[in-house]
Amino acid sequence: MNKTKLLVALIVVIAGVKTGNAQNPIVQTNFTPDPAPIVYNDRVYIYTGHDEDGATGRFVMNDWRVYSSADMVNWTDHGSPLSYKTFSWAKGDAWAGHCIHRNGKFYWYVPVADKNSNVHAIGVAVSDTPTGPFEDALGKPLIGKTIGEIDPAAFIDEDGQAYLYWGNPDLWYVKLNEDMISYKEEPIKVNLTKEGFGANHPSRFTSYEEGPWLYKRNTLYYMVYPAGGVPENISYSTSYTPIGPWTYRGVIMPVQGNSFTIHPGIIDFKGNYYFFYHNGDLPGGGGFMRSTCVEQFNFNPDGTIPQINMTKEGVRPVDNLNPYYQIEAETIAWSEGIKVSENKNIGVYVTSIHNGDYIKIRNIDFGSESPTAFTASIAGKTKKTSIELRLDHIDGPILGTLNLSATGGWDRWKTESTKVGRVIGVHDLYLIFRGETDDELFNFDYWRFLRNTD
């Protein structure tokens, strides 16, 4: 490629990202490794880790986070309902976990460093809701007898039997009792054979590395896992039972994405199959600051999984968002510059807002009756700030501008309103933040459009 063509290609790529084609990683306000998705009440909930900003040379992980979506493109941040401090016996290392629903409860299995043994053990936290808060269910580890007690993944079979898989460098499982916090039989170590788990690893007998994910489709069970050493790919094996014997099927996702680790999760939602993983592609990201991504895929006719590559575009929306209800400001398809915070009074809210930062929300359905006004709840001390509303593009038509006044404090909230122009049908919406200073502008809790009939 000559220099002129290369320059044009770079401009197209940069413009594509800036104008909002990017959808992966799906969260830009925090680093969110190790996604564990579940479907509950027509929403997808993702339980992730949290790589702290600025981590280098080691994993700095103190809590876990929850996100949810009804349309696969706009993700609501539910904050951090669980940390290693929830477990009195833990001293740190909030690594990859997995949450599952049963009998009206949500059970979150997580590995943490045990104060007593100084190695990782698996605890279980429980909540009545998918977003917590979660509490330690046992007051002690659920699993903690061997080295390598990391990356738990729970699975409930159609006959009601629940399983918990985990392990690095070995693969273990245990049959859980119906209460999901105990078991009768001792954990079983899976026999890792070349036939079952491949043989492409520089220092181990098979390709298996860590992070197992058990999934069932029709009569086939899929064991999906990071593999092949460091950097990791994602491979998989299949069986006709949830405990094997396993047959190695190959690589799903090759090594990609600026991270030496990867972590899989598969769900079906609204008639589509989705493959979750993490990479290091956010600005400032890398092997110790990783972010959740998702791709849509279809199984091959013979039940095998095709090769899936990482994309910036991510997935298509499967539903529209109704703007005539209160929408949390932390419901985001894409953003630049902002962060989130939370407190007991407000919950999660958008903060660290500066001039030119923005939030994009996809597939808003304004219906056949145009809104007449836009309202937002904000708090801040900075004068002469505003929220600019643009349609479909960061430089698209201006629907309205909400001029804001200082409220007298970063935690003194006020609802402001403005009239808006005519719009009907389905559009993307950009909330672009403006101010006459380089300092923080305001905090942002929620927004809503109003019609004459509201």
N, C-alpha and C positions, 0 to 999 in steps of 0.2 A: 504494500500500500504506500502511495507517495504521500508527502507531507501535507499536501492540500486535502486529500481525501481523509487522512487521519484526523486533521483538524476539524473537518466537517463532522466526522463520526463522533468525535469527542463532544462537540457542541450539541449534537442530537441527544447523546446520552445524558449530558448534564441538564439539558432542557427537559428531557423526559422525567428525570428525578425531581427537578424543581417544580414542574407543573403537576406533579401528583400521581404519576403512574406507579410509583413505588408503593408496595404494600407490605413487603418483608424487609426487616423484621416487623412483627405486628405490634410491638410495643417499643416506643422510642424514649419514654420518660425514665425508664430504669433498665438495667441489664437483667435479663430474665432467662437463665439457663434451665435445662432439664424439664421441658414441658410435659405435663401429665394431664391429658384432656379426658373429660367425661361428659356425657349428655344427660341432662336432667331438666324436666319440665320445659322442653322445647328450647333450651339454651345449651350452649357449649360452655363449660367451665374449665379453665386451664389453671392447674396448680403448678407454680414454677418456683425455682430457686431465685436467689437474688445475689448476683455478684456486685459487691460494692464498687462504686466509682474509684478509679485510680489504682485498682489492684494490679500488682505486677509480681511475677515470680512465684505466687502462691494464690490459692483460692481464699478469698475473704468473703465469707458467707455467714450471715447471722440470723436471717429469717427467711420465710417463704411468703409468696404473694399469690393472689387469686385474681383472675380476669374472666370476664364472660361476654358472650355475644349471642344474639338471636339471628344474625345475618352473616356471620363469618368475616365481616370486614370492619365493623365498628365495635371496638372492644372497650368494655367498661372496667376500670381499675377499682377493685374492691379492697385495696390496701393489703396490709400484712396482718392476718389474724393468727399467726403462729410464728414463734421464734424458738431458738434453742433454749432460751431462758424459761420457756413454758415447762421444760423438763428439769426438775430440781437436781437430777442426777447427771445432767449434761454440762459440758464446759465450752462448747462451740461447734463449729463445722456443720452448719445447716445445709447438708448436701441433698442430692436428688431424692425426692419422695413421690408418693402416689396416693391419691384420695379416691375412695369408692363409697357408694351409697348402698345401705341395706337397712331394712326395717325402720325407716324414718330417721336414721342417723348417718352421719358422714364420718368415715374413718380415714385418717391421714397417717400413712406409714412413712416415717422419715428416719434417716440415719444421722446420728450426732456423735460427737466424741464423748465417751463415757468418763466421768471423773474418776471412777474407781479402777477401771481396767486400762485407761489411757488408749483404748482403741475404739473404733466405731461400733456402735450398737444401734439396733433398730427399735425406735419407740413408736407408739401409736397414740394419736390425739383424736378426740371425738367432739362432734358438734351436732346441734339440731338443725343447722342450716348449712348450705354449701359454702357460705362466705364467713362462717364462724361467728363469734370467737371459738377457738378450739382449746380443749383442756387435755392434759395428760390423763389417759384412761387407766393407767396402771400404777403410776408412781415408780416405775422401774422399767428396764428394757423388756421388750417382747422377745427379741432375738439378740443374743449377745455372747455366744459361747466360742466362736471361732474368729479368726482374723478375716477381714473382707466383708463385714456386715454393712454393705452399702447398696444403694440403688434398688430398694424394694419396689415391687409391682404386684398389685392385688388383682385377682380375677375370680369371678363367681360363675361357675358353669351352670348349664341349664337344669341340672339335677339338684342345684342348690349348694353343692360343695364349693367352698371357697379355698383358693390357693394363694400363697404368698411366695413369689420368686425373688431372688436377690443374688448378688455376689460379684466380686472381682478378687482374684483371678478365677475362682471356681464359681459354678452355678449351683444354687441350692433352692429347695422348695420345702414348704410345709403345708399340710392340710389344716386350715383354720376351722375352729368350731363355729357354730352359727352366731355366737356372740361377737365374732371377729376380733377378739382380743385375747384368745387363748387357743391352745391346741393340745391334743392328746398324744399323738405320735411324735417322735423326735424328727427334726429336720433331716431331709435326705439330700445327699450330694449327687448331682446328676453326673453320669458317666459321659464325659466329653470325648467323643470319638471323632475321627476325621470324617467318617461317613455322616455323622450327625451334625457337625459344626464346622466343616471345612478345615483346611490346613494351610492358611495363608497368614501366618504370624511369625515375626522374626525370632521370638523367644519362647513360644508356647506350642504345645502339641496340636491345638486346634486354633481356629480363627477367633473364637469367642473371647471377648474382653470384659464386658460389664453391661449394666443398664438394660436388663431383660424387660421385654414387654410382651405379654401373652394376649392374643386376640383370637377369636373364633369366627369363622364364616362358613355357613353350611355345615358340613361334617368335618372340616379341616381346622386344626389348631395351628396358629402361626406364632413362633417364638422369634421376635425381632430384637436385635441387639447391636451395640457398637462392636466392631470387630477389626481384626487385622493389625493390631498394634497401634502405635502412635506415629502419625495422626490416624484417627479412626475413620473407617467407613461404617455404613449400616448394612448388616447382612441379616439373613433369616433362615430358619429351618421350619419344617412342618411335621405334623404328626396327626394320627387319628385319635389320640387321647391327650389330655392336658399334661401328662407326665412322660410322654414319649412312648416308644423310641422315636428319635428325631432323625429327619433326613435333611441334609444341608441343601439349600436351594440357590444360594449365591448372594451377590451384592445388590442391594436396593439403591443405596445412595453412595456414590464414590466419594473419595476424599475431596472436599470443596470447602470454601467459606471461611478462611482466616481463623480457624480454631482447630486445635489438636484433639479436642473431644467432640462428641456428638451424642444426642440422646433422642430415641424415637418414641412416638406415640401414634396409634391408629384409632380412628373412630369412624362410624358412619352416622350421618346427620342429614336429615331432610332429603334422603335419596342419593346422597353423594358420599364418597369415601375421601377421608382427609388424612394426610401424613404430616405429623408435627416433628420438628427437630430444632436444634439451635445452631447458630453460627456466630462469628465474630465480626459481622459486617457493618454494625452501626459505627458512626464516627467515634474514634477512640476505643473501639472494641477490639477483641482478640481472644487469645486462649484463656484468659482469666476474667474477661468481661464479655459474656456471651448473651445472645438474644434469641427469643423464640420466633420461629417461622412456620409457615404451613403451606402445603401444596395439595391440590386436588388430584386424584388419580382414579383409574379403573383397573380392576383385576383382569388379567388375561382370561380367555375362555376356559383354560385348563386349571384356573385357580391360582396360578402363580402371580407374583407381583412384578410389574415391569420396573425397569430402572427409572428412578425419579431424580431429577436434577434440581438444584436450588435455583430459584428465580427471584428477581426483585419484584415482579408483578404480583406474586402470590395468587389468591383465589378470587373467584367472582362472588358477588353478593347473592344470597339465596332468599333475601327478604328486603323490604324497605323499612325505613325508620319513620315513625310518626312524630312530627315536630310540635304537635299540639299538646303534648304532655311534657312534664318537666324532664329535661334531659340533663344528666350530670355532665359537668364540663369535662370530666375525665373519661367520657365516652368518645373515643378517638379512632379514626382510621389511619391518620398520619399526622405527625406534628413535627415542628422544628423549634428548638430553643427552650421549650418549657420543661418543667419538672412537676412532680406531684408531692403533696404532703397530706397529713391527716391528723385529726385530733378528735377527742371524744364528743365534742359538741357538734361539729360540722361533718365529721367523717373525712372522706378523701376529697381533696380539691386541687385545682391547678395553681401552681405558684411559679416563681422564678420567671415571670413574664417580662420580656423586654421588647423594645421597639422592633417591629418586623417579624417577631415570632408569630406562629400561626398554628391553628388546629384545623384539620380537614375532617369532615364527616361525610360519608358516602351514602348515596341512594336515599335521600330524604324525599318523602312523598308528600308534597304540599296539597295534593288532591285537586279537585276542580274548583274549589273556592279559595281565592288568594288570601294569605294572611294580611293583616293590617298593621301588626305591631310585633316587635321583638323585645323580650325582657331578659335581663341577666342579673344574677346575684354576684356582687363584687365587694371587695374590701381593700382599702389601701390609703396611703397618705399622699400619693403623687397626684399633682394637678395636671389638667389638660391631657387626658388620656382618652382613648376611644377603642371601640371594636368595630372594624370594618367588615361588612358582610358581602362576600362575593360569591357568585354562582359558577360552578362547574370548573373553574380554573383560578389559579392564584391571581391572575390578571384579568379575570372575567368581569362581567357586568356587576356593578355595585347595587345590591339590593337595598342597602341602607347603612347608616353609620350611627352607632350608639355612642354619644359623647358622655363621658363619665366625670363625676366630681369626686374629689377626695372624701372618704368617709370618716377620716380622723384616726384610723388605726388599721393594722393588718388583720385584725380579728373583729373589726366592727363592720358588719355586713349590711348591705343596702341593695334593694332591687331597683334597677334603672330600666327605663323603657324608651323606645323610639318607634316612629312610624316607618313602614317599609313599603317598597314598590310592589308592583303586581308580579306574582309568580304562581304558576300552577304546574302540576305534573311532578316528575321525579328529577331531582338535581343533586349534585354534590354541593356542599356548602363549605366555604372557607371563612373562618373567624380569624381575621388578621388584626394583631394588636399594634396600636400606634401610640406614640408618646414623644415628647420633645426633650427627652433626657436619655442618657445611657443607663440610668439606674432602673431598678425594678419598678414596674408600673402599678400592678395591683394583683390581688388574688381573685380567683374565679371559681364559683361553686356550682352554678347550674344556669341553664337558659331554657327559653321556650318561645314559640311563636303563638300569636293570638289572632283569631278571626273575629269578625263582628258578632258572630253567634256565640263566642266563648264568654 
